[in-house]
C-alpha cells in the first residue's frame, strides 16, 4: 500500500488531485492555484524583509543598550548610536508601508511610532524625532552632550535601545500573527496552510 500523500500535495499537485473534465472546473482550480501562489509570494516577501530588519534592529539595540558611552570613544559611540537609529528608521518605514495588511501590523506600527520620551531632551543631545517617529542625529551636539552630560546621554539612549529591544523581540516571538491567514480561495480545506510555507503549485 502506498503511503498517504500529505495535505499540501493533495491541494497543489495535479498528479494527485482529480480534475473534472469540464472547463469550468479547470478554470476554478487554476484560479484557486493562482491565488494561492499570489498569497504565498506576498507572505514570503513580507517575512524575508521583516525578519532581516527585525533581527538587525535587535542586534543593534542590544549593542547600544550594553554600550559604555565612554567620552574618550565619542566617535565610536556616535557611530554605534547612529547605526542603531538608522536601523530603527528602516524598520519603522517598513511597518508604515505594510501597516494596512493586518490589524496586528497596524498596532505594531503605533508601538514603534509613538515615542514616550521628551523630544526636548533628545534635541538637547543632538537627536531629532519627526512626528512619525523617525530619528536623525547631529554629530557636534551629540559629542558635546556626551562629554558634558554623559550620564544623561547614556540614560536616554540606553532607555530607547532597551525598549526597542523588548518591542522587536516580542514582534519576532509573535511574528506568525503579523501576516493575515490565507483567505478562502476555494471550496477545499486550506486551514492547515500557514504563512511562510513553501508551496509548489507547478503542474
C-alpha positions in Angstrom: 0.0 0.0 0.0 1.3 3.4 -0.9 1.9 5.9 1.9 -0.9 8.6 2.0 0.0 11.9 0.5 0.2 14.9 2.8 -2.5 17.6 2.7 -0.3 20.1 0.8 0.3 17.7 -2.0 -3.4 16.9 -2.3 -4.1 20.6 -2.7 -1.5 21.7 -5.2 -0.4 18.7 -7.2 -2.2 18.0 -10.5 -1.0 14.4 -10.3 -2.8 13.7 -7.0 -5.9 15.9 -7.5 -8.7 14.6 -9.6 -9.8 17.2 -12.0 -13.2 17.1 -13.7 -13.1 17.5 -17.4 -15.4 20.5 -17.6 -13.7 23.9 -18.5 -15.5 25.5 -15.6 -13.9 23.1 -13.0 -10.5 23.5 -14.6 -10.9 27.3 -14.5 -11.9 27.2 -10.8 -8.8 25.1 -10.0 -6.5 27.3 -12.0 -7.9 30.5 -10.3 -7.5 28.9 -6.9 -3.9 27.9 -7.5 -3.2 31.4 -8.9 -4.5 33.0 -5.7 -2.5 30.5 -3.5 0.7 31.3 -5.4 0.0 35.1 -5.0 -0.7 34.7 -1.3 2.5 32.8 -0.6 4.6 35.0 -2.8 3.4 38.0 -0.8 3.8 36.2 2.5 7.4 35.0 1.7 8.4 38.5 0.6 7.0 40.1 3.7 8.7 37.7 6.1 12.0 37.8 4.4 12.1 41.6 4.8 10.6 41.6 8.3 13.0 39.0 9.7 16.0 40.7 8.2 15.1 44.1 9.5 13.9 42.9 12.9 17.0 40.8 13.6 19.3 43.7 12.6 17.4 46.1 14.8 17.5 43.6 17.7 21.3 43.2 17.4 21.8 47.0 17.1 19.6 47.8 20.1 21.4 45.2 22.2 24.8 46.7 21.3 23.6 50.2 22.2 21.9 49.2 25.5 25.1 47.5 26.6 27.5 50.3 25.5 29.7 52.1 28.0 29.3 55.5 26.4 32.9 56.4 27.3 33.8 60.0 26.3 37.2 59.0 25.0 35.5 56.9 22.4 33.0 59.6 21.4 33.2 58.9 17.7 32.7 55.2 18.1 29.8 55.9 20.4 28.3 58.3 17.8 28.6 55.7 15.0 27.0 53.0 17.2 24.1 55.2 18.1 23.7 56.5 14.5 23.7 52.9 13.2 21.0 52.0 15.7 18.8 54.9 14.8 19.2 54.3 11.1 18.2 50.6 11.6 15.2 51.8 13.7 14.2 54.1 10.9 14.3 51.3 8.3 12.1 49.1 10.5 9.7 52.0 11.0 9.4 52.8 7.3 8.8 49.1 6.5 6.0 49.0 9.1 4.5 52.2 7.7 4.4 50.6 4.2 2.9 47.3 5.4 0.6 48.6 8.2 -2.6 48.1 6.3 -2.0 44.4 5.8 -3.4 43.4 9.2 -4.6 45.0 12.5 -1.6 43.4 14.2 0.8 45.2 12.0 -1.1 48.4 12.4 -0.7 48.1 16.2 3.0 47.3 15.9 3.5 50.4 13.8 1.8 52.5 16.5 4.2 50.9 19.1 7.2 51.9 17.1 5.9 55.3 16.0 5.0 56.8 19.4 7.9 57.8 21.5 7.3 58.0 25.2 10.2 60.4 25.7 10.6 64.1 25.8 11.6 65.3 22.4 13.3 68.3 24.0 15.7 66.0 25.9 16.7 64.2 22.8 17.0 67.5 20.9 19.5 68.7 23.6 21.8 65.8 22.8 21.6 66.3 19.1 18.9 63.8 18.2 15.7 64.9 16.4 12.4 63.0 16.1 9.8 63.5 13.5 6.1 63.2 14.1 6.1 59.7 12.7 8.9 58.7 14.9 11.9 58.8 12.6 15.3 59.8 14.1 18.2 61.8 12.9 21.4 62.7 14.8 23.8 65.7 14.6 27.4 64.9 15.3 28.6 68.0 17.1 25.7 68.5 19.6 25.8 64.8 20.4 29.6 64.6 21.0 29.3 67.8 23.1 26.5 66.4 25.2 28.3 63.1 25.6 31.2 64.9 27.2 29.3 67.4 29.3 26.3 65.2 30.3 27.5 61.7 29.8 25.0 60.1 32.3 22.0 61.8 30.7 23.0 60.7 27.2 23.5 57.2 28.4 20.2 57.1 30.2 18.2 58.5 27.2 19.9 56.3 24.5 20.1 53.1 26.6 16.4 53.6 27.6 15.4 53.9 24.0 17.5 50.9 23.0 16.2 48.7 25.8 12.6 49.5 25.0 13.3 48.9 21.3 15.0 45.5 22.1 11.9 44.4 24.1 9.5 45.5 21.3 11.3 43.9 18.4 12.0 40.7 20.4 8.2 40.5 21.2 7.4 41.1 17.5 9.8 38.3 16.5 8.2 35.9 19.0 4.7 36.6 17.7 5.7 37.1 14.1 3.3 34.5 12.7 0.4 36.7 13.7 1.6 39.6 11.6 0.6 38.4 8.2 -3.1 37.6 7.7 -4.2 34.0 7.2 -4.8 32.5 3.8 -8.3 33.7 2.6 -10.9 31.1 1.5 -10.0 31.0 -2.2 -11.5 27.6 -2.9 -14.1 25.2 -1.5 -11.2 23.0 -0.2 -9.9 23.0 3.3 -6.8 25.2 3.4 -6.8 25.9 7.1 -3.7 23.8 7.7 -1.6 26.2 5.5 0.3 28.8 7.4 2.1 32.0 6.2 5.7 31.4 5.2 5.1 27.9 3.9 6.7 27.0 0.6 4.1 25.8 -1.9 4.9 24.2 -5.2 2.0 24.8 -7.5 3.7 23.7 -10.7 1.8 21.1 -12.8 
